[in-house]
Amino acid sequence: MEAALDFLRGLLGSGAGSSMVLVGLAAVTVFVFSLGVSALVISLADPMRRRLDRLAETHREDTSRAQTIAAILQPLAAYVLPKKDWDRSQVSRQLVHAGFRASGAVTVYYATRALLLILLPASVLVASRWLPEVPTAKIVFYAGVAAFLGSILPGAVLDRLVARRKRALRVAFPDALDLLVVCVESGLGLAPALQRVADELTVSHPELGAELTLVNTEIRAGVERPQALKNLADRTGLDDIRGLVALLVQTMRFGTSVADALRVYSEEFRDKRMQAAEEQAAKIGTKMIFPLVLCMFPAFFLVAIGPAVLRLIDVFGQMAR
């Protein structure tokens, strides 16, 4: 401190002035340091920032994990991948519908299927060493069942993931459509409207929000807007989204009003949902027949006719005496 004061006295030639300058510099330093600490604390405490960081970290971990697994299983690709491009493209389409868009997803799927096909029967054969009383024929049968399960289990899990993701997208689509109609009618263009809808759906429906964000990313990257929308329909695999994409592409091609087209499609989609709900309600009567016959009617007959049957048994017993 004294050395700093001596240096300032030599520059300014006044003790009081140098002291004031030193105090001012210290105050500025403390103020800048406080601002930095406050900004750091606010950024760490901001829930949106924490969520974005967590999502980015999760995405990086998933990407690195998928790349690592694909790199490990790459030597098996020549042996496990199907030779026909049709089978490979069909599985690739199902993986995209399930949300797996990594380049090595097909390799990981077929490698996992091959490993299960080998490991499950091998596990049965290894476990048979501790079960000497089990006949060899049963062990071979169990190994065959394990191999069968290993061959169909990845496909069943993939179909379940596809169905779950499509259900989530189908549930989110009405909200997204209504938000898109409101955004377009308020004066936004199609791309800003899609971005606004994607931002609004990030928390409530992250699957559809991510798909709409990817559409905007493709448009910014230089992909033509009709092609980006068609890619959205291909990734989701939903007929409702495919119909919306066809409507938007046709609207952009002929230059008609996007707001009017979306309003008409929204009304038709709402009528379609109402008809689907009425159809499900009409099927309830038929679906309730089997639970009633198998579960409720036996208990009802037991309660209603049981006492009478017991009395008849007692009467016939007394007559037999």
TORKE-650819 format. One record per residue: residue number from 1; x, y, z of N, C-alpha, C in turn. Coordinates in steps of 0.001 Angstrom, whole numbers, padded with zeros to 6 digits. Example, Ala and Ser with C-alpha at 12.3 -4.5 7.8 and 13.67 -1.06 7.14 Angstrom:
<recs>
REC doke     npx     npy     npz    capx    capy    capz     cpx     cpy     cpz
REC    1  013190 -005690  007800  012300 -004500  007800  013200 -003300  007800
REC    2  012850 -002250  007080  013670 -001060  007140  012900  000030  007870
</recs>
This chain:
<recs>
REC doke     npx     npy     npz    capx    capy    capz     cpx     cpy     cpz
REC    1  000824 -001203  000000  000000  000000  000000  000866  001266  000000
REC    2  001900  001320  000892  002797  002480  000959  003553  002657 -000352
REC    3  003951  001553 -000948  004668  001660 -002226  003763  002232 -003300
REC    4  002483  001822 -003308  001543  002382 -004280  001320  003856 -004054
REC    5  001234  004267 -002756  001061  005680 -002455  002281  006489 -002886
REC    6  003476  005964 -002637  004687  006667 -003059  004743  006821 -004571
REC    7  004320  005761 -005287  004314  005843 -006752  003324  006897 -007238
REC    8  002130  006925 -006618  001139  007921 -007016  001568  009332 -006629
REC    9  002250  009479 -005470  002750  010800 -005081  003794  011298 -006089
REC   10  004599  010345 -006562  005586  010757 -007549  004949  011192 -008854
REC   11  003794  010557 -009224  003102  010943 -010448  002283  012207 -010284
REC   12  001565  012304 -009168  000652  013434 -008975  001299  014576 -008221
REC   13  002251  014311 -007348  002908  015345 -006580  002102  015841 -005397
REC   14  000998  015169 -005048  000146  015588 -003934 -000256  014361 -003155
REC   15 -000083  014394 -001843 -000432  013248 -001013 -001915  013001 -000951
REC   16 -002710  014083 -000797 -004167  013919 -000703 -004752  013428 -002018
REC   17 -004260  013975 -003127 -004776  013535 -004427 -004450  012089 -004717
REC   18 -003223  011696 -004370 -002857  010293 -004605 -003677  009356 -003741
REC   19 -003989  009749 -002530 -004836  008905 -001661 -006229  008754 -002243
REC   20 -006794  009852 -002761 -008124  009787 -003370 -008135  008900 -004612
REC   21 -007082  009003 -005411 -007006  008153 -006606 -006902  006682 -006220
REC   22 -006106  006385 -005203 -005962  005010 -004751 -007273  004462 -004211
REC   23 -007999  005291 -003441 -009308  004852 -002927 -010286  004615 -004074
REC   24 -010238  005511 -005081 -011131  005330 -006231 -010836  004047 -007001
REC   25 -009535  003768 -007212 -009168  002527 -007900 -009590  001301 -007103
REC   26 -009416  001364 -005785 -009851  000232 -004955 -011355  000042 -005028
REC   27 -012099  001161 -005013 -013560  001060 -005101 -013998  000470 -006439
REC   28 -013354  000915 -007531 -013693  000366 -008853 -013380 -001125 -008919
REC   29 -012238 -001512 -008347 -011856 -002927 -008351 -012864 -003775 -007581
REC   30 -013253 -003285 -006396 -014246 -004024 -005597 -015578 -004095 -006324
REC   31 -015962 -002998 -007001 -017233 -002980 -007720 -017231 -003971 -008881
REC   32 -016143 -003986 -009653 -016045 -004926 -010784 -016028 -006371 -010283
REC   33 -015297 -006601 -009200 -015257 -007954 -008633 -016646 -008382 -008138
REC   34 -017379 -007449 -007513 -018728 -007771 -007040 -019660 -008076 -008206
REC   35 -019533 -007296 -009288 -020355 -007580 -010473 -020056 -008957 -011040
REC   36 -018768 -009311 -011113 -018407 -010625 -011627 -018950 -011754 -010766
REC   37 -018815 -011601 -009448 -019333 -012629 -008540 -020851 -012717 -008634
REC   38 -021534 -011561 -008721 -022996 -011557 -008833 -023458 -012225 -010124
REC   39 -022780 -011912 -011235 -023146 -012550 -012510 -022931 -014046 -012453
REC   40 -021841 -014474 -011812 -021581 -015903 -011696 -022639 -016594 -010846
REC   41 -023015 -015974 -009725 -024031 -016567 -008846 -025379 -016619 -009542
REC   42 -025747 -015533 -010254 -027041 -015504 -010948 -027088 -016548 -012049
REC   43 -025994 -016682 -012793 -025969 -017689 -013860 -026043 -019098 -013310
REC   44 -025428 -019330 -012155 -025496 -020657 -011559 -026857 -020934 -010949
REC   45 -027511 -019889 -010433 -028813 -020076 -009792 -029978 -020014 -010769
REC   46 -029747 -019595 -012013 -030832 -019481 -012977 -031326 -020873 -013357
REC   47 -032619 -021181 -013156 -033103 -022536 -013479 -033042 -022841 -014967
REC   48 -033283 -021821 -015808 -033213 -022053 -017250 -031784 -022398 -017673
REC   49 -030817 -021680 -017110 -029423 -021963 -017439 -029025 -023356 -016972
REC   50 -029482 -023724 -015769 -029157 -025066 -015276 -029769 -026139 -016160
REC   51 -031012 -025890 -016598 -031665 -026883 -017458 -030967 -026991 -018809
REC   52 -030585 -025843 -019378 -029899 -025877 -020661 -028546 -026581 -020549
REC   53 -027824 -026275 -019475 -026535 -026947 -019273 -026719 -028447 -019078
REC   54 -027774 -028811 -018324 -028009 -030235 -018100 -028397 -030944 -019387
REC   55 -029237 -030280 -020215 -029620 -030883 -021490 -028418 -031002 -022424
REC   56 -027590 -029958 -022459 -026402 -030018 -023326 -025444 -031105 -022865
REC   57 -025271 -031221 -021543 -024383 -032253 -021029 -024924 -033644 -021312
REC   58 -026252 -033806 -021159 -026868 -035108 -021452 -026725 -035460 -022921
REC   59 -026927 -034446 -023791 -026789 -034702 -025228 -025355 -035091 -025574
REC   60 -024385 -034404 -024973 -022987 -034759 -025254 -022668 -036158 -024739
REC   61 -023178 -036500 -023551 -022915 -037836 -023017 -023549 -038911 -023887
REC   62 -024811 -038675 -024326 -025473 -039664 -025171 -024754 -039821 -026503
REC   63 -024329 -038683 -027077 -023633 -038751 -028366 -022308 -039480 -028231
REC   64 -021540 -039138 -027206 -020253 -039802 -027009 -020432 -041282 -026692
REC   65 -021462 -041609 -025907 -021712 -043014 -025585 -022087 -043804 -026833
REC   66 -022962 -043205 -027670 -023347 -043899 -028900 -022162 -044067 -029840
REC   67 -021326 -043038 -029949 -020143 -043159 -030800 -019166 -044195 -030268
REC   68 -019017 -044263 -028944 -018112 -045252 -028354 -018598 -046673 -028608
REC   69 -019901 -046887 -028390 -020466 -048221 -028615 -020358 -048603 -030082
REC   70 -020652 -047628 -030964 -020550 -047920 -032397 -019117 -048244 -032805
REC   71 -018152 -047543 -032217 -016752 -047821 -032541 -016330 -049197 -032043
REC   72 -016838 -049597 -030872 -016485 -050917 -030347 -017088 -052033 -031194
REC   73 -018327 -051817 -031622 -019029 -052858 -032372 -018796 -052774 -033872
REC   74 -018002 -051821 -034337 -017772 -051669 -035774 -017149 -052904 -036413
REC   75 -016198 -053625 -035755 -015668 -054845 -036391 -016708 -055916 -036637
REC   76 -017798 -055907 -035860 -018851 -056909 -036058 -019843 -056514 -037137
REC   77 -019710 -055289 -037678 -020714 -054796 -038622 -020794 -055669 -039869
REC   78 -019654 -056138 -040345 -019653 -056940 -041565 -020334 -058288 -041373
REC   79 -020433 -058745 -040117 -021022 -060059 -039855 -022473 -059984 -039401
REC   80 -022877 -058874 -038786 -024228 -058800 -038217 -025189 -057984 -039065
REC   81 -024694 -057053 -039881 -025598 -056238 -040684 -026184 -057067 -041813
REC   82 -027471 -056862 -042127 -028078 -057626 -043227 -027517 -057191 -044574
REC   83 -027527 -058094 -045498 -026994 -057793 -046818 -027964 -056979 -047665
REC   84 -029266 -057122 -047406 -030263 -056411 -048195 -030426 -054989 -047652
REC   85 -030417 -054044 -048564 -030603 -052653 -048161 -032014 -052388 -047658
REC   86 -032988 -053187 -048121 -034370 -052974 -047689 -034517 -053238 -046189
REC   87 -033953 -054349 -045730 -034030 -054660 -044299 -033304 -053611 -043469
REC   88 -032152 -053183 -043951 -031387 -052189 -043210 -032114 -050849 -043154
REC   89 -032718 -050444 -044272 -033445 -049175 -044278 -034698 -049237 -043423
REC   90 -035351 -050398 -043378 -036544 -050528 -042549 -036199 -050400 -041068
REC   91 -035137 -051074 -040639 -034706 -050962 -039246 -034220 -049542 -038949
REC   92 -033524 -048929 -039892 -033067 -047559 -039699 -034249 -046612 -039540
REC   93 -035317 -046836 -040299 -036503 -045996 -040170 -037161 -046185 -038806
REC   94 -037218 -047418 -038329 -037785 -047653 -037000 -036936 -047011 -035906
REC   95 -035621 -047062 -036053 -034748 -046423 -035074 -034937 -044915 -035071
REC   96 -035116 -044325 -036237 -035368 -042883 -036303 -036701 -042555 -035653
REC   97 -037716 -043382 -035887 -039013 -043157 -035252 -038923 -043301 -033738
REC   98 -038004 -044140 -033262 -037813 -044299 -031818 -036963 -043197 -031213
REC   99 -036344 -042349 -032056 -035533 -041247 -031551 -034044 -041472 -031616
REC  100 -033589 -042578 -032226 -032157 -042870 -032347 -031711 -042467 -033750
REC  101 -031062 -041298 -033840 -030646 -040780 -035138 -029136 -040832 -035337
REC  102 -028408 -041491 -034453 -026956 -041582 -034592 -026596 -042445 -035810
REC  103 -025421 -042186 -036356 -025002 -042907 -037563 -024759 -044393 -037301
REC  104 -024348 -044738 -036078 -024079 -046140 -035773 -025212 -046854 -035068
REC  105 -026430 -046312 -035132 -027555 -046930 -034422 -027907 -048290 -035011
REC  106 -027849 -048405 -036335 -028181 -049687 -036971 -027159 -050748 -036584
REC  107 -025885 -050370 -036565 -024837 -051319 -036165 -025017 -051764 -034723
REC  108 -025325 -050825 -033838 -025528 -051172 -032427 -026730 -052105 -032272
REC  109 -027788 -051849 -033023 -028993 -052687 -032924 -028697 -054125 -033339
REC  110 -028094 -054303 -034517 -027847 -055654 -034999 -026764 -056352 -034175
REC  111 -025787 -055588 -033689 -024770 -056197 -032834 -025374 -056644 -031499
REC  112 -026263 -055839 -030935 -026949 -056231 -029705 -027797 -057473 -029927
REC  113 -028462 -057528 -031052 -029271 -058710 -031366 -028407 -059955 -031503
REC  114 -027252 -059821 -032158 -026360 -060973 -032307 -025784 -061409 -030965
REC  115 -025417 -060431 -030124 -024871 -060783 -028814 -025907 -061487 -027947
REC  116 -027147 -060997 -027964 -028201 -061669 -027195 -028478 -063060 -027735
REC  117 -028403 -063199 -029046 -028634 -064505 -029655 -027569 -065519 -029230
REC  118 -026383 -065036 -028886 -025301 -065930 -028458 -025253 -066058 -026941
REC  119 -025407 -064940 -026236 -025198 -064948 -024791 -026324 -065643 -024035
REC  120 -027552 -065487 -024457 -028655 -066104 -023713 -028598 -067640 -023752
REC  121 -028438 -068270 -024918 -028271 -069740 -024885 -027007 -070173 -024144
REC  122 -025921 -069384 -024273 -024703 -069736 -023535 -024929 -069650 -022030
REC  123 -025726 -068680 -021598 -026037 -068571 -020166 -026826 -069780 -019685
REC  124 -027748 -070257 -020517 -028512 -071457 -020146 -027593 -072668 -020051
REC  125 -026676 -072813 -020993 -025762 -073953 -020958 -024811 -073882 -019766
REC  126 -024370 -072665 -019425 -023492 -072522 -018264 -024257 -072818 -016974
REC  127 -025504 -072352 -016896 -026301 -072590 -015690 -026663 -074057 -015523
REC  128 -026666 -074821 -016628 -027013 -076248 -016520 -025955 -077049 -015757
REC  129 -024762 -076504 -015605 -023728 -077213 -014847 -024100 -077319 -013371
REC  130 -024860 -076348 -012865 -025292 -076381 -011465 -026660 -077036 -011298
REC  131 -027204 -077565 -012372 -028491 -078268 -012320 -028323 -079640 -012968
REC  132 -027632 -080547 -012306 -027385 -081848 -012945 -028633 -082707 -013078
REC  133 -029677 -082417 -012290 -030876 -083247 -012364 -031745 -082929 -013575
REC  134 -031477 -081796 -014261 -032275 -081437 -015438 -031816 -082270 -016634
REC  135 -032732 -082914 -017354 -032327 -083734 -018510 -031718 -082887 -019621
REC  136 -030929 -083549 -020441 -030265 -082849 -021545 -031265 -082304 -022550
REC  137 -032354 -083038 -022783 -033361 -082583 -023740 -033990 -081259 -023293
REC  138 -034255 -081137 -021994 -034834 -079890 -021493 -033829 -078734 -021594
REC  139 -032547 -079056 -021341 -031532 -078002 -021446 -031451 -077482 -022883
REC  140 -031469 -078405 -023837 -031442 -077999 -025242 -032691 -077192 -025596
REC  141 -033841 -077608 -025047 -035080 -076866 -025306 -035011 -075459 -024714
REC  142 -034525 -075349 -023488 -034396 -074033 -022861 -033402 -073153 -023611
REC  143 -032312 -073753 -024100 -031348 -072981 -024888 -031979 -072476 -026183
REC  144 -032810 -073322 -026820 -033507 -072867 -028022 -034489 -071747 -027735
REC  145 -035199 -071858 -026597 -036116 -070782 -026212 -035351 -069491 -025930
REC  146 -034186 -069604 -025262 -033371 -068429 -024990 -032867 -067787 -026282
REC  147 -032465 -068616 -027249 -032035 -068072 -028542 -033182 -067374 -029259
REC  148 -034375 -067968 -029173 -035547 -067338 -029791 -035855 -065995 -029134
REC  149 -035775 -065957 -027798 -036005 -064699 -027094 -034934 -063660 -027447
REC  150 -033689 -064106 -027563 -032627 -063185 -027940 -032807 -062603 -029330
REC  151 -033450 -063366 -030234 -033656 -062871 -031592 -034830 -061910 -031693
REC  152 -035862 -062090 -030845 -037041 -061235 -030951 -037066 -060113 -029918
REC  153 -036244 -060215 -028873 -036296 -059205 -027819 -035897 -057811 -028300
REC  154 -034812 -057626 -029069 -034502 -056265 -029544 -035604 -055669 -030403
REC  155 -036196 -056479 -031265 -037289 -055966 -032087 -038498 -055564 -031260
REC  156 -038819 -056374 -030243 -039963 -056040 -029383 -039702 -054757 -028599
REC  157 -038486 -054611 -028078 -038143 -053385 -027344 -038181 -052180 -028273
REC  158 -037674 -052340 -029496 -037687 -051236 -030453 -039117 -050847 -030821
REC  159 -039982 -051838 -031046 -041377 -051534 -031352 -042060 -050809 -030192
REC  160 -041729 -051201 -028985 -042314 -050533 -027817 -041837 -049086 -027712
REC  161 -040551 -048862 -027971 -040031 -047492 -027946 -040657 -046636 -029041
REC  162 -040840 -047229 -030214 -041475 -046490 -031311 -042914 -046129 -030949
REC  163 -043654 -047107 -030391 -045046 -046839 -030012 -045138 -045774 -028926
REC  164 -044222 -045818 -027947 -044253 -044824 -026872 -043937 -043428 -027396
REC  165 -042962 -043325 -028288 -042603 -042004 -028815 -043707 -041468 -029722
REC  166 -044312 -042332 -030527 -045415 -041877 -031368 -046601 -041443 -030521
REC  167 -046831 -042140 -029416 -047922 -041729 -028531 -047641 -040351 -027940
REC  168 -046386 -040111 -027537 -046033 -038796 -026995 -046174 -037706 -028059
REC  169 -045760 -037983 -029280 -045905 -037002 -030358 -047365 -036770 -030703
REC  170 -048161 -037830 -030668 -049586 -037695 -030982 -050314 -036873 -029926
REC  171 -049905 -037035 -028669 -050509 -036240 -027602 -050106 -034773 -027717
REC  172 -048872 -034510 -028131 -048381 -033138 -028214 -048828 -032414 -029468
REC  173 -049244 -033144 -030498 -049545 -032501 -031776 -050713 -031513 -031714
REC  174 -051834 -031805 -031023 -052922 -030805 -030970 -052490 -029475 -030353
REC  175 -051722 -029516 -029270 -051238 -028274 -028665 -050320 -027522 -029626
REC  176 -049452 -028258 -030296 -048544 -027612 -031250 -049318 -026989 -032412
REC  177 -050340 -027674 -032877 -051131 -027136 -033988 -051870 -025866 -033583
REC  178 -052469 -025863 -032403 -053162 -024654 -031938 -052186 -023493 -031752
REC  179 -051024 -023765 -031161 -050023 -022713 -031002 -049531 -022194 -032357
REC  180 -049379 -023094 -033318 -048919 -022677 -034643 -049956 -021793 -035319
REC  181 -051241 -022139 -035171 -052303 -021309 -035752 -052296 -019918 -035127
REC  182 -052162 -019856 -033793 -052144 -018566 -033108 -050943 -017728 -033546
REC  183 -049766 -018356 -033659 -048556 -017624 -034040 -048648 -017100 -035465
REC  184 -049156 -017921 -036378 -049247 -017487 -037777 -050300 -016402 -037930
REC  185 -051434 -016539 -037241 -052471 -015521 -037341 -052054 -014204 -036689
REC  186 -051100 -014252 -035746 -050632 -013022 -035113 -049625 -012262 -035969
REC  187 -049216 -012834 -037099 -048340 -012121 -038014 -046963 -012728 -038190
REC  188 -046622 -013784 -037480 -045312 -014402 -037628 -045252 -015232 -038905
REC  189 -044039 -015308 -039467 -043836 -016200 -040585 -043813 -017652 -040146
REC  190 -043716 -018560 -041138 -043780 -019979 -040802 -042574 -020411 -039978
REC  191 -041372 -019998 -040381 -040172 -020395 -039640 -040137 -019799 -038228
REC  192 -040392 -018485 -038039 -040456 -017977 -036656 -041577 -018603 -035835
REC  193 -042689 -018929 -036486 -043782 -019577 -035759 -043375 -020971 -035293
REC  194 -042699 -021716 -036157 -042223 -023039 -035755 -041213 -022939 -034613
REC  195 -040340 -021942 -034667 -039370 -021766 -033589 -040051 -021389 -032279
REC  196 -041069 -020528 -032358 -041789 -020140 -031135 -042539 -021329 -030547
REC  197 -043163 -022127 -031401 -043869 -023323 -030916 -042884 -024315 -030304
REC  198 -041720 -024468 -030936 -040701 -025366 -030388 -040229 -024898 -029020
REC  199 -040052 -023585 -028861 -039640 -023058 -027551 -040714 -023270 -026496
REC  200 -041971 -023128 -026871 -043063 -023305 -025913 -043254 -024763 -025520
REC  201 -042946 -025690 -026428 -043168 -027114 -026164 -041955 -027811 -025566
REC  202 -040883 -027072 -025311 -039660 -027710 -024829 -039857 -028382 -023480
REC  203 -040655 -027772 -022612 -040853 -028309 -021268 -041980 -029320 -021229
REC  204 -043130 -028980 -021806 -044298 -029860 -021706 -044212 -031062 -022634
REC  205 -043727 -030859 -023865 -043627 -031949 -024842 -042247 -031879 -025496
REC  206 -041218 -032386 -024833 -039853 -032214 -025367 -039614 -032950 -026672
REC  207 -040325 -034058 -026932 -040080 -034807 -028168 -040450 -033976 -029394
REC  208 -041675 -033455 -029399 -042100 -032648 -030544 -041341 -031326 -030594
REC  209 -041017 -030756 -029445 -040221 -029531 -029429 -038857 -029735 -030067
REC  210 -038224 -030870 -029780 -036921 -031165 -030386 -037037 -031351 -031893
REC  211 -038120 -031978 -032343 -038299 -032178 -033784 -038504 -030844 -034499
REC  212 -039306 -029963 -033931 -039509 -028649 -034559 -038235 -027811 -034526
REC  213 -037464 -027932 -033459 -036173 -027236 -033401 -035231 -027743 -034480
REC  214 -035253 -029044 -034734 -034421 -029612 -035791 -034862 -029121 -037169
REC  215 -036164 -028920 -037353 -036651 -028362 -038617 -036079 -026967 -038840
REC  216 -036126 -026112 -037819 -035566 -024766 -037948 -034066 -024803 -038159
REC  217 -033386 -025741 -037518 -031943 -025863 -037708 -031617 -026244 -039153
REC  218 -032380 -027168 -039724 -032154 -027557 -041116 -032421 -026394 -042069
REC  219 -033464 -025612 -041777 -033763 -024461 -042640 -032632 -023435 -042574
REC  220 -032099 -023187 -041369 -030985 -022247 -041244 -029722 -022780 -041908
REC  221 -029573 -024102 -041930 -028381 -024699 -042528 -028423 -024707 -044050
REC  222 -029552 -024332 -044636 -029637 -024258 -046086 -030557 -025264 -046731
REC  223 -031191 -026130 -045943 -032139 -027083 -046509 -033406 -026335 -046899
REC  224 -033955 -026671 -048050 -035188 -026025 -048478 -036320 -026338 -047512
REC  225 -037209 -025365 -047363 -038268 -025494 -046361 -039183 -026700 -046629
REC  226 -039623 -026965 -047868 -040445 -028172 -048078 -039705 -029465 -047726
REC  227 -038412 -029531 -048040 -037651 -030729 -047717 -037489 -030897 -046211
REC  228 -037275 -029792 -045502 -037159 -029869 -044042 -038461 -030344 -043411
REC  229 -039582 -029887 -043925 -040879 -030340 -043407 -041122 -031811 -043737
REC  230 -040711 -032249 -044919 -040850 -033666 -045266 -039958 -034534 -044378
REC  231 -038781 -034021 -044053 -037920 -034764 -043120 -038583 -034893 -041755
REC  232 -039319 -033869 -041333 -040068 -033952 -040078 -041100 -035064 -040133
REC  233 -041828 -035162 -041231 -042825 -036229 -041364 -042173 -037602 -041377
REC  234 -041010 -037717 -042023 -040317 -039009 -042065 -039773 -039396 -040688
REC  235 -039300 -038428 -039906 -038737 -038739 -038591 -039814 -039136 -037588
REC  236 -040973 -038508 -037668 -042033 -038806 -036700 -042837 -040035 -037082
REC  237 -043160 -040181 -038364 -043945 -041333 -038794 -045413 -041234 -038455
REC  238 -045932 -040059 -038132 -047343 -039882 -037799 -048110 -039390 -039022
REC  239 -049307 -039945 -039223 -050136 -039518 -040345 -050626 -038082 -040171
REC  240 -050879 -037673 -038921 -051351 -036302 -038692 -050291 -035282 -039083
REC  241 -049058 -035525 -038681 -047975 -034602 -039032 -047697 -034672 -040533
REC  242 -047821 -035855 -041113 -047620 -035968 -042563 -048683 -035177 -043322
REC  243 -049931 -035205 -042840 -050978 -034410 -043472 -050728 -032916 -043337
REC  244 -050244 -032488 -042158 -049917 -031075 -041968 -048774 -030648 -042877
REC  245 -047776 -031488 -043009 -046634 -031159 -043873 -047080 -031069 -045332
REC  246 -047922 -031992 -045766 -048430 -031932 -047144 -049225 -030655 -047378
REC  247 -050010 -030252 -046384 -050782 -029012 -046513 -049859 -027798 -046598
REC  248 -048834 -027741 -045743 -047916 -026601 -045770 -047114 -026547 -047066
REC  249 -046675 -027703 -047550 -045923 -027731 -048810 -046795 -027272 -049963
REC  250 -048043 -027725 -049985 -048954 -027301 -051039 -049258 -025808 -050943
REC  251 -049383 -025302 -049737 -049640 -023874 -049548 -048464 -023037 -050031
REC  252 -047242 -023452 -049695 -046072 -022714 -050159 -045896 -022818 -051664
REC  253 -046310 -023933 -052250 -046138 -024101 -053697 -047100 -023203 -054477
REC  254 -048353 -023086 -054014 -049343 -022299 -054752 -049476 -020877 -054233
REC  255 -048789 -020538 -053135 -048801 -019166 -052657 -050060 -018746 -051935
REC  256 -050810 -019675 -051415 -052027 -019337 -050679 -051689 -018959 -049242
REC  257 -052711 -018546 -048512 -052510 -018082 -047144 -052231 -019262 -046214
REC  258 -051121 -019168 -045490 -050775 -020230 -044546 -051725 -020215 -043353
REC  259 -052124 -019017 -042907 -053015 -018919 -041749 -054368 -019550 -042047
REC  260 -054932 -019268 -043234 -056224 -019866 -043583 -056126 -021378 -043695
REC  261 -055049 -021861 -044302 -054879 -023308 -044451 -054734 -023985 -043088
REC  262 -053958 -023379 -042195 -053795 -023958 -040855 -055101 -023920 -040073
REC  263 -055889 -022855 -040230 -057159 -022781 -039521 -058114 -023878 -039996
REC  264 -058170 -024099 -041311 -059036 -025157 -041845 -058564 -026532 -041395
REC  265 -057250 -026733 -041440 -056715 -028030 -041006 -056941 -028249 -039515
REC  266 -056837 -027192 -038715 -057071 -027324 -037287 -058514 -027716 -037004
REC  267 -059460 -027107 -037718 -060865 -027473 -037532 -061124 -028919 -037962
REC  268 -060565 -029317 -039101 -060743 -030698 -039547 -060093 -031683 -038581
REC  269 -058931 -031322 -038054 -058257 -032206 -037109 -059045 -032311 -035810
REC  270 -059654 -031204 -035372 -060469 -031247 -034160 -061692 -032143 -034377
REC  271 -062311 -032057 -035575 -063437 -032958 -035878 -062986 -034412 -035916
REC  272 -061792 -034645 -036457 -061279 -036015 -036511 -061031 -036566 -035108
REC  273 -060509 -035729 -034238 -060289 -036169 -032852 -061610 -036476 -032161
REC  274 -062620 -035653 -032405 -063928 -035906 -031809 -064514 -037211 -032330
REC  275 -064379 -037471 -033616 -064877 -038726 -034173 -064123 -039928 -033604
REC  276 -062800 -039770 -033423 -062033 -040871 -032830 -062456 -041116 -031383
REC  277 -062732 -040036 -030635 -063197 -040213 -029253 -064570 -040877 -029219
REC  278 -065463 -040490 -030116 -066780 -041134 -030171 -066662 -042604 -030557
REC  279 -065724 -042907 -031457 -065522 -044310 -031829 -065021 -045128 -030645
REC  280 -064079 -044566 -029891 -063590 -045275 -028700 -064692 -045450 -027660
REC  281 -065546 -044435 -027509 -066651 -044552 -026553 -067663 -045605 -027002
REC  282 -067874 -045718 -028321 -068823 -046722 -028813 -068304 -048143 -028638
REC  283 -066985 -048295 -028574 -066416 -049636 -028405 -066402 -050104 -026953
REC  284 -066707 -049205 -026025 -066614 -049576 -024610 -067601 -050671 -024258
REC  285 -068819 -050579 -024801 -069826 -051597 -024507 -069388 -052988 -024906
REC  286 -068809 -053094 -026096 -068333 -054408 -026552 -067143 -054892 -025737
REC  287 -066237 -053975 -025396 -065062 -054380 -024621 -065401 -054769 -023187
REC  288 -066511 -054265 -022663 -066887 -054582 -021287 -067566 -055930 -021144
REC  289 -067896 -056573 -022271 -068590 -057864 -022191 -067702 -058914 -021530
REC  290 -066465 -058996 -021943 -065583 -060049 -021432 -065251 -059848 -019952
REC  291 -064918 -058634 -019474 -064729 -058499 -018018 -065983 -058797 -017219
REC  292 -067159 -058413 -017743 -068391 -058706 -017019 -068651 -060200 -016930
REC  293 -068472 -060894 -018071 -068752 -062331 -018085 -067758 -063097 -017234
REC  294 -066492 -062721 -017275 -065451 -063489 -016595 -065274 -063109 -015130
REC  295 -065574 -061865 -014764 -065266 -061394 -013408 -066508 -061096 -012574
REC  296 -067455 -060360 -013129 -068560 -059889 -012305 -069736 -060854 -012260
REC  297 -070061 -061488 -013386 -071214 -062374 -013407 -071058 -063580 -012487
REC  298 -069884 -064247 -012411 -069765 -065363 -011458 -069986 -064933 -010011
REC  299 -069430 -063778 -009631 -069653 -063299 -008269 -071117 -062935 -008048
REC  300 -071754 -062332 -009068 -073173 -061986 -008930 -074034 -063236 -008757
REC  301 -073790 -064259 -009584 -074571 -065495 -009454 -074300 -066180 -008123
REC  302 -073061 -066095 -007647 -072743 -066716 -006366 -073496 -066043 -005220
REC  303 -073592 -064712 -005272 -074297 -063987 -004216 -075803 -064138 -004349
REC  304 -076312 -064130 -005590 -077762 -064148 -005791 -078354 -065554 -005668
REC  305 -077675 -066556 -006177 -078234 -067912 -006217 -077631 -068801 -005140
REC  306 -076486 -068399 -004590 -075824 -069241 -003596 -076683 -069590 -002396
REC  307 -077354 -068627 -001742 -078204 -068996 -000594 -079331 -069953 -000952
REC  308 -079931 -069730 -002124 -081013 -070639 -002530 -080490 -072051 -002755
REC  309 -079315 -072159 -003344 -078735 -073493 -003570 -078438 -074174 -002237
REC  310 -077921 -073410 -001269 -077645 -073997  000050 -078924 -074474  000734
REC  311 -079991 -073689  000597 -081258 -074122  001188 -081791 -075376  000510
REC  312 -081679 -075451 -000801 -082117 -076653 -001509 -081306 -077869 -001074
REC  313 -080024 -077672 -000839 -079198 -078784 -000381 -079649 -079254  000989
REC  314 -079974 -078289  001872 -080456 -078671  003214 -081798 -079390  003130
REC  315 -082704 -078897  002282 -084036 -079537  002150 -083897 -080959  001621
REC  316 -083112 -081150  000578 -082935 -082495  000049 -082217 -083396  001040
REC  317 -081353 -082812  001862 -080697 -083612  002889 -081667 -084076  003945
REC  318 -082608 -083209  004346 -083610 -083601  005314 -084569 -084626  004747
REC  319 -084919 -084475  003470 -085819 -085475  002838 -085135 -086823  002726
REC  320 -083832 -086819  002530 -083133 -088100  002406 -083087 -088826  003745
REC  321 -083153 -088113  004840 -083160 -088768  006154 -084498 -089471  006403
</recs>
